[in-house]
Structures are given as C-alpha cells and as structure tokens.
Amino acid sequence: MDVGGADDLSPDAAISRWKFAVSRQYQHLLDKTTPHVLRRWIGCLVVASIYVLRVYLVQGFYIVSYGLGIYILNLIIGFLSPQVDPETHVDGPTLPTRGSDEFRPFVRRLPEFKFWYSITKAFCIAFVMTFFSAFDVPVFWPILLFYWVVLFTLTMRRQISHMIKYKYVPFSFGKQRYNGKRAAAESASLPVD
C-alpha cells in the first residue's frame, strides 16, 4: 500500500500545491517587471493617486494616511542610506571620504526594487483599509499633517547632513560613458591661441 499517494489527495496537499503555484506565478510577474523602472513607478503613482482620491472622496481615514506617511518616510531613509553606515561601522570597507580614496559604488540599504515594491504594497494595503470603518478614527487632520511635515523636515535634515559629512550621493544619473578618443580628437582640433 502506497502511503505517499494518499497524502497527495489530501486537501492540505492540494492547498499547499496551489499556494506554491500562485506564489511562483506572482514571483514570475515581479521578475518580469524588474527592468521596467519607469513603468513600475508610473504604476505606483497610479495606485497612490487612486488611494488619495479614495481618501479625498470619503473625507476620512487620516490615521491610515498618517501611518502610511510614516512608513514611506522610513522607506525613504532606507533608500537614501548606505548599506554599511560609516558612522557605526569601523571594520572593513567604508565610503571614500577623500579624493585619494578608492572609488566604491554606493550600495543602498534598501534597493530600488524593494523600495518600489514596499511603497506600492503599502498603498494597496492602505486602500483596502479604507473599506473598513474600524480604521476611520476621527482626528483633527491638520495636526497630523503638521506633525508629519515637521518629522519629515527634521529627518531629512539629519539625512542630508549625514550625506554631506560622509561625502556620498545616493543617486546615479545613468551609466557613465568614456569618450576618450572622441574627446581627445575634439580637443586636439581646437585652435590654440
């Protein structure tokens, strides 16, 4: 008698196989979106706009929006921070602080794809929360907005001063190209006075 064959027909095994197939398909879709950075962010903007429109039309769920704002602020800090903080890490490679130091590329604590995925997922969860009245806590929203702006300002000031102190820029503007022969030829053809 084959005991393993009986387990394959159990409801738990069928549910487990279904969950695995769905998660694999979902991961496949995520993997296909990885190279399409602009399209992903446009999609995120659409999802965020739908959420903002929902909150505006309902005139509520300000606590959910405040929590979402705090979460996004936390993600922004992770996105702008280096993977290894030079302030606390003393061993191993660090960010270059002088012009004579060796070049090391900026490695984020939170990669761009995970940043996008977390923000998009947060807006989707917040949107679903707007359909449950338990999350619509009555508050005076200008106070929450003022507190969030103050928190954002103080946090970003600290982050920018950290960037200046350790001389790193968390953004790269495309791949740098070497135009050595063409640039040398153009400079050689210029008349010298």
C-alpha positions as CSV (number, residue, x, y, z in Angstrom):
1,M,0.0,0.0,0.0
2,D,1.4,3.4,-1.0
3,V,1.1,5.9,1.8
4,G,2.6,8.8,-0.1
5,G,-0.1,8.5,-2.8
6,A,-2.8,9.0,-0.2
7,D,-1.1,12.3,1.0
8,D,-1.2,13.7,-2.5
9,L,-5.0,13.6,-2.5
10,S,-5.4,15.3,0.9
11,P,-6.9,18.8,1.0
12,D,-3.8,20.2,2.7
13,A,-1.5,18.9,0.0
14,A,-3.8,20.4,-2.7
15,I,-3.9,23.8,-0.9
16,S,-0.1,23.7,-0.5
17,R,0.4,23.0,-4.2
18,W,-2.0,25.7,-5.1
19,K,-0.2,28.3,-2.8
20,F,3.1,27.3,-4.3
21,A,1.9,27.7,-7.9
22,V,0.3,31.1,-7.1
23,S,3.4,32.3,-5.3
24,R,5.6,31.1,-8.2
25,Q,3.4,32.9,-10.8
26,Y,3.4,36.1,-8.6
27,Q,7.2,36.0,-8.4
28,H,7.5,35.4,-12.1
29,L,5.4,38.6,-12.7
30,L,7.6,40.6,-10.3
31,D,10.7,39.3,-12.0
32,K,9.3,40.4,-15.4
33,T,8.7,44.0,-14.1
34,T,12.3,44.4,-12.7
35,P,13.9,46.0,-15.8
36,H,10.9,48.4,-16.4
37,V,11.7,51.0,-13.8
38,L,9.8,53.9,-15.3
39,R,6.7,51.8,-15.9
40,R,6.8,50.4,-12.3
41,W,7.0,53.9,-10.8
42,I,4.2,55.1,-13.1
43,G,2.1,52.2,-11.9
44,C,2.9,53.1,-8.3
45,L,1.9,56.7,-8.9
46,V,-1.4,55.5,-10.3
47,V,-2.0,53.3,-7.2
48,A,-1.1,56.2,-5.0
49,S,-3.5,58.5,-6.9
50,I,-6.3,56.1,-6.5
51,Y,-5.7,55.9,-2.8
52,V,-5.5,59.8,-2.5
53,L,-8.7,60.1,-4.5
54,R,-10.4,57.5,-2.2
55,V,-9.4,59.3,1.0
56,Y,-10.5,62.7,-0.5
57,L,-13.9,61.4,-1.5
58,V,-14.5,59.6,1.8
59,Q,-13.2,62.5,3.8
60,G,-11.7,60.2,6.4
61,F,-9.0,57.6,7.2
62,Y,-6.5,60.3,8.2
63,I,-4.8,57.9,10.7
64,V,-4.3,55.4,7.9
65,S,-2.8,58.1,5.8
66,Y,-0.5,59.3,8.6
67,G,0.7,55.8,9.2
68,L,1.3,55.4,5.5
69,G,3.3,58.6,5.5
70,I,5.5,57.5,8.4
71,Y,6.1,54.2,6.7
72,I,7.0,55.9,3.4
73,L,9.4,58.2,5.3
74,N,11.1,55.2,6.9
75,L,11.4,53.6,3.4
76,I,12.9,56.8,2.0
77,I,15.5,56.9,4.8
78,G,16.4,53.3,4.0
79,F,16.6,54.1,0.3
80,L,18.9,57.1,0.9
81,S,21.2,55.4,3.4
82,P,24.3,53.3,2.6
83,Q,24.2,49.6,3.3
84,V,27.1,50.0,5.7
85,D,26.7,53.1,7.9
86,P,30.2,54.8,8.1
87,E,29.2,56.3,11.4
88,T,28.8,53.0,13.2
89,H,31.0,50.6,11.1
90,V,34.7,50.7,11.9
91,D,36.0,47.5,10.2
92,G,36.1,46.7,6.6
93,P,35.4,48.9,3.5
94,T,33.8,52.3,4.1
95,L,32.7,55.1,1.8
96,P,35.5,57.1,0.4
97,T,35.9,60.5,2.3
98,R,38.9,61.9,0.4
99,G,39.6,62.3,-3.3
100,S,42.6,60.0,-3.0
101,D,40.4,57.2,-1.6
102,E,39.5,54.2,-3.7
103,F,36.1,54.5,-5.5
104,R,33.4,52.3,-4.1
105,P,30.0,52.4,-5.6
106,F,27.1,53.4,-3.4
107,V,25.2,50.4,-2.2
108,R,21.8,51.2,-0.7
109,R,20.4,49.7,2.5
110,L,17.1,49.4,0.6
111,P,17.4,48.6,-3.1
112,E,15.3,50.5,-5.6
113,F,13.1,47.4,-6.5
114,K,12.3,46.7,-2.8
115,F,11.7,50.4,-2.3
116,W,9.1,50.4,-5.1
117,Y,7.6,47.1,-4.1
118,S,7.2,48.2,-0.4
119,I,5.6,51.6,-1.3
120,T,3.2,50.0,-3.8
121,K,2.2,47.3,-1.4
122,A,1.7,49.9,1.4
123,F,-0.6,51.9,-0.8
124,C,-2.6,48.8,-1.7
125,I,-2.9,47.8,1.9
126,A,-3.9,51.3,2.9
127,F,-6.5,51.4,0.1
128,V,-8.1,48.1,1.4
129,M,-8.1,49.5,4.9
130,T,-10.3,52.4,3.7
131,F,-13.2,50.0,3.2
132,F,-13.3,49.1,6.9
133,S,-14.9,51.7,9.2
134,A,-12.8,50.5,12.2
135,F,-9.8,52.3,10.7
136,D,-11.7,55.6,10.3
137,V,-10.7,57.1,13.6
138,P,-11.9,60.7,13.9
139,V,-8.9,63.1,14.3
140,F,-8.1,66.7,13.5
141,W,-6.1,66.0,10.4
142,P,-4.2,69.4,10.2
143,I,-2.3,68.5,13.4
144,L,-1.3,65.1,11.9
145,L,-0.2,66.8,8.7
146,F,1.8,69.5,10.6
147,Y,3.5,66.8,12.8
148,W,4.4,64.7,9.7
149,V,5.9,67.7,7.9
150,V,8.0,68.6,11.0
151,L,9.1,64.9,11.3
152,F,9.9,64.8,7.6
153,T,11.9,68.1,7.7
154,L,13.9,67.0,10.8
155,T,14.6,63.5,9.4
156,M,15.7,64.7,6.0
157,R,17.9,67.5,7.5
158,R,19.7,64.8,9.6
159,Q,20.0,62.5,6.5
160,I,21.3,65.3,4.3
161,S,23.9,66.3,6.9
162,H,24.9,62.6,7.1
163,M,25.4,62.6,3.3
164,I,27.5,65.8,3.5
165,K,29.6,64.6,6.4
166,Y,30.5,61.3,4.7
167,K,30.5,62.7,1.2
168,Y,28.2,60.3,-0.6
169,V,25.4,60.9,-3.1
170,P,22.7,58.2,-3.2
171,F,21.8,58.8,-6.8
172,S,23.5,57.9,-10.1
173,F,22.3,59.5,-13.3
174,G,22.8,56.7,-15.8
175,K,25.8,54.8,-16.8
176,Q,28.9,56.9,-17.3
177,R,30.5,56.6,-20.7
178,Y,34.1,57.1,-21.6
179,N,34.5,59.2,-24.7
180,G,38.3,59.2,-24.6
181,K,39.3,59.0,-28.3
182,R,36.5,61.4,-29.5
183,A,37.1,63.9,-26.7
184,A,40.9,63.8,-27.3
185,A,40.3,64.3,-31.0
186,E,38.0,67.3,-30.5
187,S,40.3,69.0,-28.0
188,A,43.3,68.4,-30.4
189,S,41.4,70.1,-33.3
190,L,40.7,73.3,-31.4
191,P,42.9,76.2,-32.3
192,V,45.4,77.2,-29.7
193,D,46.0,81.0,-29.2
